[in-house]
């Protein structure tokens, strides 16, 4: 456990202890139940927001340290950008998740909800491609799920010349599931993704 995680756990414990004691005080002193319930709900919200703020300010030595802390599943790959990185994790047989992290000097931290954006486009073969952007940087990543014939391969490229990495999951059917992802840098409005099939 890092020093930051240790501090986060102590602060969270103190916050919950304060909330529980506060609930007892409010229950004893407040005559109107509705007001007491409102105060408790507000306290839960404040502690939740406070915990999230601390969580997103913690710094970790490696992306793997962040993923261990989050219990996000098995790490498949880490794709480094200029000022961020993208960690691909496997949550099931063919269920993959991407997590963006911000680089701070030589360490990593989680992104807050307002620090990332996403949009969806279609590859030329019709599949959805999600483009993730890290605010305040030129870093963008793309990922999507494709299907390839079991007896041939698939190559996914974009208009920047990026060749997507892929994780193939055999399904036992004529088509395998392919999770494809890439660091694509900064892209323009005419950005596109192209799929070719071959042996």
C-alpha positions as CSV (number, residue, x, y, z in Angstrom):
1,X,0.0,0.0,0.0
2,X,1.4,3.4,-1.0
3,X,1.5,6.4,1.4
4,X,-1.3,8.1,-0.6
5,X,-3.5,5.0,-0.3
6,X,-2.8,4.8,3.4
7,X,-3.8,8.5,3.9
8,X,-6.9,8.0,1.8
9,X,-8.0,5.0,3.9
10,X,-7.4,7.0,7.2
11,X,-9.4,10.0,5.9
12,X,-12.2,7.8,4.7
13,X,-12.4,6.0,8.0
14,X,-12.5,9.3,9.9
15,X,-15.2,10.6,7.6
16,X,-17.4,7.6,8.1
17,X,-16.8,7.7,11.9
18,X,-17.8,11.3,11.9
19,X,-20.9,10.6,9.8
20,X,-22.1,7.8,12.2
21,X,-21.6,9.9,15.3
22,X,-23.4,12.8,13.5
23,X,-26.3,10.5,12.7
24,X,-26.8,9.6,16.4
25,X,-26.6,13.3,17.4
26,X,-29.1,14.4,14.7
27,X,-31.4,11.6,15.7
28,X,-31.4,12.6,19.4
29,X,-31.7,16.4,18.9
30,X,-33.9,16.8,15.8
31,X,-37.6,16.3,16.5
32,X,-38.7,16.3,12.8
33,X,-37.8,13.0,11.1
34,X,-37.8,14.4,7.6
35,X,-35.2,17.0,8.5
36,X,-33.0,14.4,10.2
37,X,-33.2,12.2,7.1
38,X,-32.3,15.1,4.8
39,X,-29.3,16.0,6.9
40,X,-28.1,12.3,6.8
41,X,-28.6,12.1,3.0
42,X,-26.6,15.3,2.5
43,X,-23.8,14.0,4.8
44,X,-23.6,10.8,2.6
45,X,-23.3,12.9,-0.6
46,X,-20.6,15.2,0.9
47,X,-18.5,12.2,2.1
48,X,-18.9,10.5,-1.3
49,X,-17.8,13.6,-3.2
50,X,-14.9,14.1,-0.7
51,X,-13.8,10.5,-1.1
52,X,-13.8,10.8,-4.9
53,X,-11.7,14.0,-4.9
54,X,-9.1,12.3,-2.7
55,X,-9.2,9.2,-4.8
56,X,-8.5,11.2,-8.0
57,X,-5.6,13.1,-6.5
58,X,-3.7,10.0,-5.4
59,X,-0.5,9.3,-7.3
60,X,0.8,5.8,-8.2
61,X,4.2,4.6,-9.3
62,X,2.8,2.5,-12.2
63,X,-0.4,1.9,-14.1
64,X,-0.5,-1.6,-12.7
65,X,-0.6,-0.1,-9.1
66,X,-3.7,1.9,-10.1
67,X,-5.4,-1.2,-11.5
68,X,-4.6,-3.3,-8.4
69,X,-6.1,-0.6,-6.2
70,X,-9.3,-0.5,-8.4
71,X,-9.6,-4.3,-8.7
72,X,-10.4,-3.8,-12.4
73,X,-9.5,-7.4,-13.5
74,X,-6.5,-8.9,-15.4
75,X,-4.3,-6.3,-17.2
76,X,-4.1,-7.2,-20.9
77,X,-2.0,-4.2,-22.1
78,X,-0.9,-0.7,-21.2
79,X,-0.8,1.9,-24.1
80,X,1.3,5.0,-23.4
81,X,0.4,8.4,-24.7
82,X,2.3,11.7,-24.3
83,X,0.6,12.9,-21.1
84,X,-1.6,9.9,-20.3
85,X,-2.0,6.2,-20.7
86,X,-4.7,3.7,-21.4
87,X,-4.9,0.4,-19.5
88,X,-6.9,-2.5,-21.1
89,X,-8.3,-5.0,-18.6
90,X,-10.2,-8.3,-19.1
91,X,-13.3,-8.7,-16.9
92,X,-14.6,-11.9,-18.5
93,X,-13.9,-14.2,-21.3
94,X,-14.5,-11.6,-24.0
95,X,-15.4,-8.5,-21.8
96,X,-12.7,-5.8,-21.9
97,X,-12.6,-2.4,-20.3
98,X,-10.3,0.6,-20.8
99,X,-9.2,3.0,-18.1
100,X,-7.5,6.3,-18.8
101,X,-4.8,7.6,-16.4
102,X,-3.1,11.0,-16.3
103,X,0.7,11.2,-16.1
104,X,1.9,13.5,-13.4
105,X,5.7,13.8,-13.6
106,X,6.8,10.1,-13.3
107,X,3.6,8.9,-11.7
108,X,0.0,8.2,-12.6
109,X,-3.4,9.1,-11.3
110,X,-7.1,8.4,-12.1
111,X,-8.9,10.9,-14.3
112,X,-11.9,12.8,-12.9
113,X,-15.2,12.6,-14.8
114,X,-14.7,16.0,-16.4
115,X,-11.2,15.3,-17.6
116,X,-12.1,12.9,-20.4
117,X,-14.5,12.9,-23.3
118,X,-15.7,10.3,-25.7
119,X,-17.4,10.2,-29.1
120,X,-18.5,7.3,-31.3
121,X,-17.9,6.9,-35.0
122,X,-18.3,4.0,-37.4
123,X,-15.5,2.0,-39.0
124,X,-15.9,1.5,-42.8
125,X,-17.2,-2.1,-42.0
126,X,-20.0,-0.7,-39.8
127,X,-18.6,-1.4,-36.3
128,X,-18.7,1.2,-33.6
129,X,-15.4,2.8,-32.6
130,X,-15.2,4.8,-29.4
131,X,-12.7,7.7,-29.4
132,X,-11.5,8.7,-25.9
133,X,-9.9,12.1,-25.4
134,X,-7.9,13.4,-22.3
135,X,-8.7,17.0,-21.7
136,X,-5.8,19.4,-21.6
137,X,-3.7,17.1,-23.8
138,X,-3.4,16.0,-27.4
139,X,-3.9,12.3,-26.4
140,X,-6.6,10.3,-27.9
141,X,-7.3,6.6,-27.9
142,X,-9.7,4.4,-29.9
143,X,-11.2,1.0,-29.3
144,X,-14.0,-1.2,-30.6
145,X,-15.3,-4.8,-30.9
146,X,-15.0,-6.6,-34.3
147,X,-15.8,-10.0,-35.6
148,X,-13.4,-11.9,-37.9
149,X,-14.0,-15.2,-39.7
150,X,-12.3,-18.0,-37.7
151,X,-10.3,-19.1,-40.8
152,X,-8.9,-15.7,-41.6
153,X,-7.3,-12.7,-39.9
154,X,-8.4,-9.1,-39.6
155,X,-6.4,-5.8,-39.8
156,X,-7.7,-2.6,-38.4
157,X,-6.0,0.7,-39.5
158,X,-6.9,4.4,-39.3
159,X,-6.3,7.4,-41.5
160,X,-3.3,8.3,-39.4
161,X,-1.6,5.0,-40.4
162,X,-2.1,3.5,-36.9
163,X,-2.4,-0.3,-36.8
164,X,-4.7,-1.3,-34.0
165,X,-3.6,-3.9,-31.5
166,X,-6.1,-6.7,-31.0
167,X,-7.1,-9.4,-28.6
168,X,-8.9,-12.3,-30.3
169,X,-11.3,-14.5,-28.4
170,X,-12.3,-17.8,-30.0
171,X,-16.1,-18.2,-29.8
172,X,-16.5,-21.8,-31.2
173,X,-18.6,-20.3,-34.0
174,X,-17.5,-19.3,-37.5
175,X,-16.6,-15.8,-36.3
176,X,-14.2,-14.9,-33.5
177,X,-14.6,-11.8,-31.3
178,X,-11.8,-9.2,-31.7
179,X,-11.3,-6.3,-29.2
180,X,-9.1,-3.7,-31.0
181,X,-7.5,-0.6,-29.5
182,X,-4.8,2.0,-30.2
183,X,-3.2,5.3,-29.2
184,X,-4.1,7.5,-32.1
185,X,-2.7,10.9,-31.1
186,X,-4.7,14.0,-32.0
187,X,-7.2,13.3,-34.8
188,X,-9.0,15.6,-37.3
189,X,-12.7,15.7,-38.2
190,X,-12.1,13.4,-41.2
191,X,-10.7,10.6,-39.0
192,X,-11.7,7.2,-40.2
193,X,-11.0,3.5,-39.3
194,X,-10.7,0.8,-42.0
195,X,-10.9,-3.0,-41.7
196,X,-9.4,-5.5,-44.1
197,X,-9.7,-9.3,-43.9
198,X,-7.0,-11.7,-45.0
199,X,-5.3,-15.0,-44.3
